[in-house]
Amino acid sequence: MEAVRKELSAKGSDILNRAANMAKSNDVQVQTRMVETDCSVSMAIVDLSNKEKAELIVLGTKGISGYPRLMLGSTAAGAVSFASCPVLAVR
């Protein structure tokens, strides 16, 4: 399990670094965080955004969760429902 966690953590860091570099190359100020959780991903995102006093949450979404969330995936829908700041869901 630890080997899988380390591999996923490395892949996540790489994705965040590439996204941050892309934003910075377009003169967009961005801060990224990677959080590991064994609970609800959307609530972990909301909790961190509250703790960090985030001005905006940007999430990718596939929207494949079924009827109740036709437009958003469950993580994005949870963040949109509970976040105290704006949430930008990108498909």
C-alpha positions in Angstrom: 0.0 0.0 0.0 2.8 2.4 0.9 4.4 1.9 -2.6 1.1 2.8 -4.3 0.7 5.8 -2.1 4.2 7.0 -2.9 3.6 6.5 -6.7 0.3 8.3 -6.6 1.8 11.1 -4.6 4.6 11.6 -7.1 2.2 11.6 -10.0 0.0 14.1 -8.2 3.0 16.4 -7.5 4.0 16.2 -11.1 0.5 17.2 -12.3 0.3 20.1 -9.8 3.8 21.3 -10.8 2.9 21.3 -14.5 -0.4 23.1 -13.9 1.4 25.7 -11.7 4.1 26.3 -14.4 1.4 26.7 -17.1 -0.4 29.2 -15.0 2.7 31.2 -14.2 3.8 31.2 -17.8 0.5 33.0 -18.5 1.0 35.5 -15.7 -1.6 33.8 -13.5 -0.8 33.7 -9.8 -1.6 30.3 -8.4 -1.0 28.3 -5.2 -1.3 24.5 -5.2 -1.8 22.0 -2.4 -2.0 18.3 -2.4 -3.9 16.7 0.5 -4.1 13.0 1.3 -7.4 11.9 3.0 -9.2 8.7 3.8 -12.5 10.7 4.1 -14.6 12.6 1.6 -12.5 14.2 -1.0 -14.9 17.1 -1.5 -15.0 17.9 2.2 -11.2 17.7 2.4 -11.0 20.3 -0.4 -13.6 22.5 1.4 -11.9 22.2 4.7 -8.5 23.2 3.2 -10.1 26.1 1.3 -11.6 27.4 4.6 -8.3 26.9 6.5 -6.3 28.7 3.8 -9.0 31.4 3.2 -9.0 30.5 -0.5 -10.5 33.0 -2.9 -11.3 30.4 -5.6 -11.4 26.6 -5.9 -10.7 25.2 -9.4 -11.6 21.6 -10.0 -11.6 19.3 -13.0 -14.7 17.2 -13.5 -15.8 14.3 -15.7 -19.5 14.4 -14.7 -19.9 10.6 -14.8 -21.6 10.1 -11.4 -25.1 9.6 -12.7 -28.5 11.3 -12.6 -28.2 13.5 -9.5 -25.0 15.1 -10.8 -25.6 15.3 -14.5 -23.3 18.2 -15.0 -20.7 17.7 -12.3 -18.8 14.8 -10.8 -19.4 14.0 -7.2 -16.3 15.7 -5.9 -17.0 18.9 -7.8 -20.7 18.8 -6.8 -19.7 18.4 -3.1 -17.3 21.3 -3.3 -19.8 23.6 -5.1 -22.4 22.7 -2.4 -20.3 23.3 0.7 -17.5 25.7 -0.2 -17.6 29.2 1.2 -15.8 30.6 -1.8 -16.5 30.4 -5.6 -15.8 27.1 -7.3 -14.8 26.8 -10.9 -15.5 23.4 -12.3 -13.6 22.7 -15.6 -14.7 20.0 -17.9 
